[in-house]
Amino acid sequence: MKHFSSSASKGNQDNESLGRKSVAGKSAVTEQIGISRQNLYYQPRLPAKDLELKNQIEAVIVEHKAYGHRRIALTLGINHKRVRRVMRLFGLKARRSLNRQPKARSSHDLSNTNRHQNLFAKAVVNKPNQAWVSDFTYLPQPNSKFVYLATVLDAYTREIIGWNFGVRHNSELVTEALRVALGRRSKPPEIFHSDQGSEYRSKDLNEILITQNIQASMSAKSSPWQNGKQESFYQKFKLELGHPNIYETRGELFEAIALQIHYYNHRRIHSALKMPPAIFYQRCQQQSSTNTTNDPKQLKTASKI
């Protein structure tokens, strides 16, 4: 019996020694990788729900490739912190912006012809059709060629209300985009803002502005941030459109642009509006027709656009 007790005592000592070595080993490992030892024993409290949310997030990302965690949360109607945690847990990421390249401009010098002050910077934009902003961008094609896209955006509703697509960046490109916008809205804007490119200082475009009693506004030279709403639109637009070289023909690219603009206007949640721009404009119209002072974001739409 005495021999048995001695063996048991020795066994207990060996187990305690192994336990101390195990704890010491885990402590050394966690210290080396910079985490708490408690993390080794962490078990997710809601693994099934996290997995279900992961699948929902992936479904949103398939449809809205550039959505970050905040817009995904708005789409799913849940807290953005929970979405962010699950995206980090499973390594889910939105598509990120491509490197920007300089925009081609006309080499034709109009000197100081039709240069205008930046009226947009001083304006308090609080209703649709108060200020429109315009710009154009280039889209690379095979064989080192380019096509160009000009857009007109309502600065309040953020909706693209006019656009034009062409193989030359000239006055016709931007003038036609403005004509389309004027045809879509019931009244012209008070301010039309752009940069100082010669396309926007052309005689044809400025004649339209004068005829429609629209005040021309321009950013300072080499100040793209003064037309930030358009810059922001193109940054996300190109990201979601994908590289133009994936479209085999110019017709396919034109169709893809049309679909992408429709998606942006009618389905894509704008982070500043918490809804798509076309739906926000519809709510503004409802507000105007009922002569209420409610925030358009709080009004219910009569129907989905």
C-alpha positions in Angstrom: 0.0 0.0 0.0 2.9 2.3 0.8 4.5 1.5 -2.6 1.1 2.3 -4.4 0.8 5.7 -2.7 4.3 6.6 -3.7 3.6 5.7 -7.3 0.4 7.7 -7.3 2.2 10.7 -5.8 4.9 10.5 -8.4 2.2 10.2 -11.1 0.5 13.4 -9.8 3.8 15.2 -9.8 4.4 14.2 -13.4 0.9 15.4 -14.5 1.4 18.7 -12.7 4.8 19.1 -14.4 3.3 18.3 -17.8 0.4 20.8 -17.1 2.9 23.5 -16.2 4.9 22.8 -19.4 1.7 22.9 -21.5 0.6 26.2 -20.0 4.1 27.6 -20.4 4.2 26.4 -24.0 0.8 28.0 -24.8 1.8 31.2 -23.1 5.0 31.4 -25.2 3.1 30.8 -28.4 0.5 33.4 -27.7 3.1 35.9 -26.6 5.0 35.3 -29.8 2.1 35.9 -32.1 0.8 38.8 -30.0 -2.6 37.5 -28.8 -4.1 36.7 -25.4 -3.9 33.1 -24.2 -7.7 33.2 -23.7 -8.1 33.5 -27.4 -6.9 29.9 -27.7 -10.1 28.8 -25.9 -12.5 31.1 -27.7 -15.5 29.5 -29.2 -17.9 31.6 -31.4 -21.2 32.0 -29.5 -23.3 32.2 -32.7 -21.5 30.1 -35.3 -24.7 29.1 -37.1 -26.1 32.6 -37.3 -22.7 33.9 -38.3 -22.6 31.4 -41.2 -26.1 32.3 -42.2 -25.2 36.0 -42.2 -22.0 35.2 -44.2 -24.2 33.7 -47.0 -26.5 36.7 -47.0 -23.5 39.1 -47.2 -22.0 37.1 -50.1 -25.4 37.3 -51.9 -25.4 41.1 -51.5 -21.8 41.4 -52.7 -22.6 39.4 -55.9 -25.2 41.9 -56.8 -23.5 45.0 -55.4 -19.8 44.4 -55.9 -18.5 47.6 -54.4 -20.7 47.7 -51.3 -18.8 48.1 -48.0 -20.1 46.9 -44.7 -22.3 50.0 -44.1 -24.3 49.6 -47.3 -24.5 45.9 -46.9 -26.0 46.5 -43.4 -28.6 48.9 -44.9 -29.5 46.3 -47.5 -30.0 43.6 -44.9 -31.6 45.9 -42.4 -29.1 45.0 -39.6 -26.4 46.7 -37.5 -23.3 47.6 -39.5 -21.0 46.5 -36.7 -22.3 43.0 -36.9 -21.8 42.9 -40.6 -18.3 44.2 -40.2 -17.5 41.6 -37.6 -18.7 38.7 -39.8 -17.0 40.1 -42.9 -13.7 40.2 -40.9 -14.4 36.7 -39.5 -14.7 35.1 -42.9 -12.4 37.4 -44.8 -15.1 39.0 -47.0 -14.1 42.2 -48.9 -15.7 44.6 -51.3 -14.1 45.4 -54.6 -11.6 48.3 -54.1 -11.0 51.3 -56.3 -8.7 51.0 -59.3 -5.7 53.3 -59.7 -6.8 56.5 -61.3 -5.2 57.9 -64.4 -5.2 61.4 -65.8 -8.2 62.4 -67.9 -7.6 63.4 -71.5 -8.5 67.0 -72.4 -8.8 68.9 -75.6 -5.7 70.7 -76.7 -7.7 73.5 -78.2 -7.1 76.7 -76.2 -10.0 79.0 -75.7 -8.0 81.4 -73.5 -10.4 83.1 -71.2 -13.5 82.5 -73.3 -16.5 81.5 -71.3 -14.6 81.0 -68.0 -16.9 81.3 -65.0 -16.7 81.7 -61.3 -17.4 78.8 -58.9 -21.0 79.6 -58.0 -21.6 76.0 -56.9 -19.1 76.3 -54.0 -21.2 79.1 -52.5 -24.6 77.6 -53.1 -26.7 75.9 -50.4 -28.2 73.0 -52.3 -31.4 71.8 -50.6 -33.8 70.8 -53.5 -33.8 69.0 -56.8 -33.0 70.9 -60.0 -31.2 73.6 -58.0 -27.7 72.6 -59.2 -26.5 70.1 -61.8 -22.9 69.0 -62.0 -21.2 67.6 -65.1 -18.0 65.9 -66.2 -16.7 63.3 -68.6 -14.3 60.4 -68.3 -12.4 58.1 -70.7 -12.7 54.4 -71.0 -9.8 52.5 -72.6 -10.4 50.2 -75.5 -8.1 47.6 -77.3 -5.4 49.0 -79.6 -4.8 52.0 -77.4 -8.0 53.6 -78.3 -10.5 55.3 -76.0 -14.2 56.1 -75.8 -15.7 58.8 -73.6 -18.6 59.1 -71.2 -20.2 62.4 -70.2 -22.7 62.6 -67.4 -24.9 65.2 -65.8 -25.8 64.7 -62.1 -28.4 66.4 -59.9 -26.3 67.6 -57.0 -29.1 67.2 -54.5 -30.6 63.8 -55.5 -27.3 62.4 -56.8 -29.2 61.0 -59.8 -27.6 60.7 -63.2 -30.2 62.6 -65.3 -28.3 62.8 -68.6 -25.4 61.0 -70.3 -23.7 60.6 -73.6 -21.2 58.2 -75.1 -18.8 58.9 -77.9 -15.4 58.3 -79.5 -14.3 62.0 -79.2 -14.1 64.3 -76.1 -15.5 67.4 -77.7 -18.3 69.9 -77.1 -20.9 67.6 -78.7 -20.2 64.9 -76.1 -21.0 67.2 -73.1 -23.7 69.3 -74.9 -25.8 66.2 -75.8 -25.6 65.0 -72.2 -27.0 68.3 -71.0 -29.8 68.2 -73.6 -30.8 64.7 -72.4 -30.9 66.0 -68.8 -33.0 69.0 -69.8 -35.4 66.6 -71.5 -35.8 64.4 -68.5 -36.6 67.1 -65.9 -39.5 69.5 -65.9 -37.4 72.5 -65.4 -33.8 73.5 -65.9 -31.4 74.0 -63.0 -30.4 77.3 -61.5 -26.7 76.4 -61.7 -24.7 74.2 -64.1 -21.3 73.3 -62.7 -18.3 71.8 -64.5 -14.5 72.1 -64.7 -12.8 74.5 -67.1 -12.3 72.0 -69.9 -12.7 73.5 -73.4 -15.6 71.1 -73.9 -17.6 73.1 -71.3 -16.4 76.5 -72.5 -17.7 75.8 -76.0 -20.1 78.2 -77.8 -22.8 75.5 -78.3 -23.0 74.6 -74.6 -23.0 78.2 -73.4 -25.7 79.1 -75.8 -27.9 76.5 -74.3 -27.2 77.8 -70.8 -28.1 81.3 -71.8 -31.3 80.2 -73.6 -32.4 78.2 -70.5 -31.4 81.0 -68.1 -28.9 78.8 -66.3 -26.0 80.2 -64.5 -22.7 78.6 -65.5 -20.3 77.7 -62.7 -16.7 76.3 -63.0 -14.2 74.8 -60.7 -10.8 76.5 -60.3 -8.2 75.2 -62.7 -6.6 71.9 -61.6 -9.1 71.6 -58.7 -11.0 68.3 -59.3 -12.2 68.2 -55.7 -14.4 71.2 -56.5 -16.5 68.9 -58.6 -16.3 66.1 -56.0 -19.8 64.6 -56.6 -18.9 63.8 -60.2 -15.4 62.6 -59.2 -16.9 60.3 -56.6 -19.5 58.9 -59.1 -16.9 58.0 -61.7 -14.6 56.4 -59.1 -17.3 53.9 -58.1 -18.8 53.7 -61.6 -15.6 52.4 -63.1 -15.0 50.0 -60.3 -18.4 48.4 -60.7 -18.4 48.5 -64.5 -15.2 46.5 -64.6 -12.4 47.1 -67.1 -13.9 48.1 -70.5 -11.6 45.5 -72.3 -13.9 42.7 -71.0 -16.5 43.9 -73.6 -15.8 42.6 -77.0 -17.6 45.3 -79.0 -18.4 48.9 -78.5 -22.0 48.0 -78.6 -21.6 45.7 -75.7 -19.8 48.4 -73.7 -22.6 50.9 -74.5 -25.2 48.4 -73.2 -23.1 47.7 -70.1 -22.8 51.5 -69.4 -26.6 51.9 -69.8 -27.3 49.0 -67.4 -24.8 50.3 -64.9 -26.3 53.8 -64.8 -29.7 52.4 -64.4 -28.4 50.2 -61.5 -26.8 53.3 -59.9 -30.0 55.4 -60.2 -32.6 52.8 -59.2 -31.0 50.0 -57.1 -27.6 51.0 -55.6 -27.9 52.5 -52.1 -26.2 55.9 -52.0 -24.4 56.3 -48.7 -25.4 59.9 -48.2 -29.1 59.3 -49.0 -29.5 55.8 -47.5 -31.4 54.8 -50.6 -31.0 54.8 -54.5 -31.0 58.3 -56.0 -34.1 57.8 -58.2 -36.2 56.7 -55.1 -34.9 59.8 -53.2 -36.0 62.0 -56.1 -39.4 60.4 -56.1 -39.7 61.1 -52.4 -38.7 64.7 -53.0 -41.5 65.0 -55.5 -44.0 63.5 -53.0 -42.9 66.1 -50.5 -43.3 68.9 -53.0 -46.8 67.8 -54.0 -48.0 67.6 -50.4 -46.3 70.8 -49.4 -44.8 69.2 -46.3 -41.5 70.0 -44.6 -40.6 66.4 -43.8 -37.2 65.0 -44.6 -37.6 63.1 -47.9 -35.6 60.2 -46.4 -38.5 59.6 -44.0 -41.3 59.6 -46.6 -42.7 56.4 -47.9 -42.7 55.8 -51.6 -46.0 55.1 -53.4 -44.3 52.5 -55.5 -40.9 51.1 -56.2 -39.0 52.5 -59.2 
